[in-house]
Structure formats: C-alpha cells, structure tokens
Amino acid sequence: MKSDIEIARECKLAPITEIAAKLNIPESELEQYGKYVAKVPEKLIDDEKVKKSNLILVTAITPTKAGIGKTTVSIGLALGLNKINKKAVVALREPSLGPCFGMKGGAAGGGYAQVLPMDKINLHFTGDFHAITSAHNMISALLDNYIYQHKDEGFAMKEILWKRVLDVNDRNLRYIVTGLGAKTNGVTMESGFDITPASEIMAILCLAQDEQDLRRRIENILLGTTIDNKPFRVKDMGVAGAICVLLKDALHPNLVQTTENTPAFVHGGPFANIAHGCNSVLATRLAMTYGDYVITEGGFGADLGAEKFYNIKCRKAGIVPKLTVLVATTQGLKMHGGVDLALIKEPNLEGLKKGLDNLDKHIANIQSFGQTVVVCFNRYATDVDEEIDFCRAHCAEMGVGFAVNNAFVEGGAGAVELAELVVKTIEENPSAPLNFTYDDNDSVEVKATKLAQKIYGADKVIFSAAAKKMLAKIEELGVGHYPICVAKTQYSFSADAKAYGVPKNFNINIKDIVLNCGSEMIVLIAGEIMRMPGLPKSPQAERIDIVNGEIEGLS
C-alpha cells in the first residue's frame, strides 16, 4: 500500500471556499491561508444549532506504542457518515512537531482516512502552535524582566511556578538555570521547559469561550508567590492585553478537508497524558453549528482522553456526546493479554481473549458516565477473521454494538458499517446526561481518590510532600473547585507504563501538582510522567526529507 503522504498527494483537494460552501459558511467570513486552509470566526457559532447536533466522541482501549488508530477511525467515521448521506463534520486536534519528528511522524489520520493538506497540518499549519509558544514565553520574559526591574524596590519572588515551553522533544531542557553571568543578564534562577502541548496557554485556548474569556483566563494565570506570600498573576504585570494580541488569530478554528472532501475543523493540540487531550471548545461548537453529526476524539486511552473530555471539557462547555465509540485492535488486545510485543501481529486467540479484560474495563468506565458505547474494531492487514468474529460475539454478549472499520484501506466505504451502527444507536439508544466522576465541591484529594478508584482501579492515592504543599496553596487560594487533570502514562491504567491489561492492587503516587488558574484546572503529576518528552534512539526526523520539492517521511 502507498504511504500516507503519497496518498495525500494524489487526493484532489477542493478549494477551501467550496468546503465552506458545503457548510453554508460565506466566503466573506473566511480568512484563507492559501488555497486549502482557512480560519473561521467563532462568532458564527449558533447555540441552538449546537443543541440539535449529534456529538460523537471517539476514544480507545489502552494503546500500544504502535498506536490504535483513533484519528483514522474518527476521520473514517465522518467519511462513512457522508457515504450514507449524513451531514458529518470532524473536529480534531492539531499535531505537535515534537511527536512528528520524534516517534509518530505525523498525526493527521492515515491511509485513505486523512485530513488534508497533511504536510501543512503536521508542520507549521496556520501558526497556532507558534503563537501559543510565543505567548507563553513572552510571559516568561516579561516575568523575568519584572523581577529584574523591580528588585531594587524590594520586589522578589519566593516561588516561581511558570516555566517555558518549546514544541520540540528536548530532554536537555527539562531542568535549566537562567540568568547566569553578569548582573545585567537578569536574576539567576532555576527554570525549565515543557512541551507546547502541555502549556497552560494551550489549555486556555482550547477551553476559552470567546475573546473576552481568553483575556480573563490569561489575566488569572498564577505565576508564583511573592516574597511576602502573595499570589502573583499575569494581571499584576498589566500585560494580558499584549498576550491576547499574540493569540488573536490562533483563537479562530481552522477549516480543512478530508481525503474525500469532508469538512474538518482542526484546532488546538493538548496531549492527553500531560494535559487534557481535547481540541478546542470553539472548534467543537463550530462543527456542531454546521454538522448534523460531529465526530471528535480524546487522546490516548479512555482513562485519559475520554475521562478528561467528560470531566473537564464537557463540564465546562456544557456539551454532551450522544455516543462514545471505543476503538480496539487485535494487536492492542493481545498486548494486554500478555503476548510479547514482538508477536502481537501474529494470530493468538488465547492472548486476545485475555486482553478483553482491558476492553471491558474501558466499556464499564465509559458507561459509568452515562454514555452509550459501541466498539469499533480498527482492522489491520495482519488481522484474521476468527479473532474479529470472537470480539464481535463477546460484545454481543455484553449488549454492546460492534463494527469493523477499514477506512484506512477503503476510505469512507470501509466505514459504512460503523456509520450505520452509529446512526442506529443514536436514534434508538442515545446517551444519558453526563454523570461526572466527582463533584466540583469535592476536595482535590477526594476528586483524585474517586478518579483513581473508579476509573483506574487503584486502591488509594498517595501525595508527596511537594504535592501536599501545593494542596495547601490550593486551599489558601480557594480554587479547589477546579476539575483535576491527571498527567500519567498512557500505556496503563496505573502509573506504571508496563502494567498492561487491568492492573490490580496498586496505588497512584502524585509527585507534584501544577496549578493552572487560567485554564481553571489542577494538574496532578502521577508517577514518572514527563511534561517535556525526549526523542527516541532513532527519531522520525532521520526519515523526513525534501526530495525534488516533495516532502517525504511524514505519515
């Protein structure tokens, strides 16, 4: 089969004005970035139309390092729905350069189920990530300057919580010292870099309801504590307006298209293992304004992306999916059934049977939110019918819908079975109102315990001394009502990346807490998770090149 980028190059793209016309978006409202990309103003969101739209969340079982194909399923479902004459729109996150040049090589779908132009989407796109990076680091520079310029007046920071960000995997920047050398180089202090998808500015952009809400959230960013124990925020420097200027264009959702010219909004890109893992509220609501069926996704497994989609995004945005699609693969199930990673592509019915415990746990978790769930089996070339039929029978016994997705190879035609199941299920058995895992008024400790026990299956949550110190600050600031966002490995329900399947008898250790007063959530750092990833031994950058004017190596 051709590579993703070869398929992308062969697809005939429609001018973005034609894609907008399909949705009845006037050309005059578009801000075009070339022929095939445009920004759409959020003022076009219609709350009444949003209420009538059928929102569908796509999530997955606990993933393998080879991935599960969630984005391919999301795009494929949109293609399949359009094949059966339904007006569908897909709303996805923007890829980060870190994974593109690190492990993944791209994140715009795959095969004949991609969002296009994939090279632009995977690289600089409309500059949203650059704007977020610049805005975040502008705050860092302004804070350092404020400390330097006011130190002779007795101003000093007791604790600085604000770091820097870069959209590159760079482990050497996790912990650094700044301001070395002459006094004119600033005040010497410890700092470090997170990756841009972990930036609070990214979370703010993805949760902001409008430009005014963006400004309010930027002003409320907590930068640290002064020497006299007072909270110091962006509004105390008087620079929120300047930061909003940098984010003015980035706030508007991006309109692109799929391999079959289906409209797609691609906007925002927080990771789900270190942030909340959902595309922007504005893009989702804009898609719901113009699509009868809107497909979106939460990153990684349902214990991360879906949980955060429900408990954070839906809670704050007031939206509820009519249905959740849970993606599974034979490879993923076998891994969770104890099959060696080198052998998961080979037939192994016994290993697959054992791995169904992971699937069942995710189904139960999704149903605990009041969601109706259907299982989508994402087909790979190495799959055998016997194993797929066994999974279909297993889901039938549980009363859960099941469909095979083959959109990677066949495009929309390969997702018709899934599309028909989705439409039928929404018509006959739509989801109930959301039942959140915890209440706003629960303490942070109670929220973490409820989440760890109900969703992960943990025994208890243990907070480190550093985390307990932040718990005291949270209580002092009166922000304990914020939802929690757990940063942990994506490869297990636990914080141990090698504890596959459904681990038992484990605790969740919270090493630290990051307080995001702008995005209004509390990030709990579990286990050894890093907010700045490193590069693998053989990064994808070694295979990315430009040959005769064409980009190669993106996927």
Disulfide bonds with the S-S distance in Angstrom:
none
